[in-house]
Amino acid sequence: MRIRQDNGKFNIGGNIRRIRKENHLTQEQTVAKMQLLGVDISRGIYSQIECGIANIRVQELIALSKIFNREINDFFEGIEL
């Protein structure tokens, strides 16, 4: 299942980028950690998720919450539903 991102109205990519940077990780490091958790994702797709071009799957969101030690709700901060 993918969470649809729609031109900023429901774009969690910016929050993902902010949280990643707060954790002092590069996209490459984040993807490597996701892959260690069993998530099949490339750096290119991850970059597209942060830019709001690609949709994020629930599996990827759960992995990011574990990597960044954040609640799932943190990724939706400030998003208009």
PyMOL commands that set and color helices and strands:
alter all, ss='L'
color gray80, all
select helices_A, chain A and resi 13-22+27-36+43-51+58-68+72-76
alter helices_A, ss='H'
color red, helices_A
select strands_A, chain A and resi 2-3+56-57
alter strands_A, ss='S'
color yellow, strands_A
deselect
rebuild
show_as cartoon
